[in-house]
Amino acid sequence: MSQPNLHDNKTLQILRAAEKGGYGVLAAVAYNMEHILGFVQAAEGKRSPLIIQFFPWAIKFSNGLLVHAAAQAAKTASAPIAVHLDHCQDADLVKEAAELPFDSIMIDMSHRPKAENLSRTAELVRYCRQRGIATEAEPGRIEGGEDGLSNTLDLTPLLTTAEETAAFVSAGIDILAPAFGNVHGEYGPRGVVLDWNRLARIHDVTFAGGVMLALHGVNRFPVNLTRRLVASGISKINVNRDILDDYYRHLQANVGKFPFTQLLEEGVEVVSRSMAHHMDIVLSSGKA
């Protein structure tokens, strides 16, 4: 049997085209079938590439069925769509996920000490590459927390350095998620304070090494800030609540008021509209 070729990896194909074209690609977290259907509907309607993401919860909750559903939807879609596992912090689960139809996996050992983050990541990168799966990693530690994270809220944030970036590039990762003042979840009263010089130094290293950048923590970012980040070399834009808040409001306002099937169908439409709007923001519309 021939060795899997990362040149044909869907996530990397999508992100390389985005890097070359100067636009971002949304990597949106899905929790159920309505989200998957709405995401794909928007990608097809906007002629936009897309990455459907899952947290490790989805594997355990559905025994992988949600992942298979997304992979099938991606396979039959008329726009390029990849399936990604976000923030996988357990080595055994990375290996379990590698048996599912993921195009890419984030090996997140950022809750570990720096040296251990690098060594554990490098080991799992080799495992994934042998199976044709692209990898993302997080040198440093992005502040805050969300559904995909565990054991990080009480840990000190660690900003990514150029030296750490070079070490992770050498470890064979394909996508790097830098910590440069970005925050998982809400930013709080201080607001968004990003270290642009640090990001530029990190991008110099990743670009030279053929590694692409992922942005975590864009909650409620204004359009001009998101586009400035894309122009700074970020290709993968992780999104969650910004896409799904309208969907949650739809459920809260309408559950029990009309047939459940109608609630679901309209929920798909709400998700699709929100996703389409954000595809315009990151400039991926019309790029498929």
N, C-alpha and C positions, 0 to 999 in steps of 0.2 A: 504494500500500500504506500502511495506517495506521501511525502511529508506535507502537511498543510502549508499553504503559502499566504503570508500576511499581506502580500501585495494585493490579494483578492479580498481582503477583509472589508466588509461593508462599512463598519464604523470609520476605518481609516480612509477608505475611498471618499466618503462623505466629507470628512474633515480636511483632507488634503485639497479637495476641490474648493472648500470654503476658504482655506488659507490662501490659496492661489487667487481666488476671486474677491477677497477682501470683505467677506460677509461672515456672519455668525450662524451657527446651527443650534436650534433649541434642543436640549436634552431634558425632556419633561417626564416627571414621575407619574406613573399610572398606578391606580389602586384597584381598578375594576374594569369590567368590559366596556362600560360607557366611556371611560377615559380613553381606552384603546381605540374605540370606534371614532370618537370625536377627534382625537389626534390625527388619525389616518385620514379622516374626511377633510380636515383642514389642510393637510399636506397635499392631498390630491387636488383640492380646490385652488390652493395657492401655488401649485406647482413648486413646492418647496421640499428640500431634504429635511429629515427629521430623525431624531434619536429618541426612542421610547425607553425610559429608564424604569427600573424597579429597585426598591430597597430589598434587602435580604428577607424581610418579613414576608414578601410575596411568595417566595419559594416555600417557606414553611407553611404559610396559611393555605395555599392552594396546591401543595405538593407539586409545584412547578407548572400547573395547568395554565395559570395566567401568562407565564413566559411562553409556553407553546402557542397560546392564542395570539399573543403579540407577534411571535415569529411568523405564524401563518398569515396574519394580516399584513406584515411587512413584505412577505414573499409575493403576495398577490396584488399589492398596491401598485398604482401607476406612478408613484413618486419613490425616490430612494429613501428607505427607512431601515435603520439598524436598531438592534435591541441590546441594551446595556444594563449591567448590574452595578448599582451605585453603592459606595461605602460598605464593602464587604470586609469586615474586621476579624473574621475567623478563618484560619487556614483550611480547616476541614470543609467549611462551607464554600470557599473558593473552589476547591476540588470538586465538590458536588455540583456547583454551578457550571463548571467546565463541561459537565455531561449534558447540560441543557443547551437549547439553541440560542445562547448569547453570542453576539459578535464581539463584545468587549466586557471587561470586568474591572472595576476599580478595586484594587488591592489596598485597603486603607489600614495601615498600621501606624497611623499618626498618633494614636493613643499610647503607643509604646515609646521608650526612650529613643533618641535620634539614631544611634548606631543600630539598634534592634529594628527600627522602622526600615532602614536600608537593607539589612541582611535578610529579614523575612520577606520583604518585597522582592528582592532579587531572586530568591528561591522560588517564589510563586510565579514570578514573571516567566522563568524558564519553563515551569509546568504548563502555563497557559499558552506560551508560544508554540510548544510542541503540538498543541491541539488547534492551532490556527486562530487563537483568541487574542485580540489586542488587549493591552493593559493600561490602566491609569493609576497614578499614585499621588500621594500628598506629602512632599517633604515639608517639614515644619508642622504646624498644627493650626487649622483655621478655627477661630473662636466661635463659640455658640453651639447650638444643638438643634437637631431635627429628627424626624422619625427614623432615619437610617443610621443614627449615631448612638453609641453607647459608651459610657465611662469617659466622656470628654468634658462634660460641663464643669467639673471641678478641677480640670487640668489647666495649666497656664498656656495661653496661646503662644505659638512660636512662629515668628515670621520666617519665611523661606529665604535662604541665602543663595547667591550665585554658585558658591562652592557645593552646597547640598544639591542644587539643581544639576550640576555637572556629574555628581556621583550617581544620581538617579538616572540620568541619561545614559551613563555608562552601564548601568544595571539592565538596560534593555527595554525600559518602559516606552510606550508610544504616546501617552498623553500625561501631562503634568498639571496638577491642580495646586497653584501657588497660594501661600498665605501672605498677603501684602496689605492687610488692613480690612479685608473682606470678612463678613460674619455670616455664619449659618443662622437663619431665623431673623429676628428683629434686631435692628441696629441701636435702638434705644435713644436716649436724649442727646448723646454725643453726635449722632448722625453718622454719615458715611465719610470716613477719613482714610483715603487710600494712599499708599506709598508708590507714586508713579515712577520714581527713579528706580526703586527696587524692582518693579514690574518690568521696566525696560532692560535692566541687567539680566533678569531671569529669561526674558524673551530672547536676548542675544544668544544665550547659551542653548536654549531649546531649539531655536531656529537653526543654529549651526549643526545641531545633532539630529535634525529631522524629527523632532518631537513637537507635538502640538499642545497648546495651552487650553485648559478648561477653567471656566470661571464658576466658582461656587459662591452663593450668597449675594443674589441680585434682588432680594425682596424689596419691592416698591422703588426700584431705581428709576429716575427720570429717563426719558428717551435719549436725551443728549449724552448722559453719562454712559448708558449701555453702548451707544454707538461709538463713543470715544474709546471704550474698552475693546470693542471689536477692531477699531482702527489701530489699537496698540498691539494687535497680534493674537487676540484670543479668538479661537474658533468654536469651541464648545461652550454653550451657555446653559448652565443647569437652572431649571425653573421648577417650581412646585406650586406654592400658594398663589402666585401671581396668575397662573393659568386656571387654578381650580376654585378660587374664592367665589366666582360667579356661580359655579356649579353648586357649591355648598349653600349659597343663598337661595338658589332655585329650589333645592330640596326642602330647606327650612320653610320657605314661603308656600310651598304647594303640596307637600306630602298629605295625603288623605283627601285632597280637594277634587281630584279627578282620577280616572283609572291609572293603576300603577304602570301599565305599559306606556301610557301617554307620558307619565312622569319620566320614565327612562328615556323615551325617544326625545323628549324635549331637553333632557339633561345632556344627551349627546350633542344636540344643536348648540346648547350653551357652551359646552367645552370647545366645540369646533370654532365658534365665533371668537372666543378668547384666545385660542391658539393662533388663529389666523391673524388677529391683531398683533400678537407678539412676533409672528413671522415677519410682518412688515417692519417692526421695530429693529430686528437684527439683520434686516436686508436680505433675507433668504428667499422671499417670495419671488417666483419666476425663475429661480436658479436650478430647478430640477430638470 
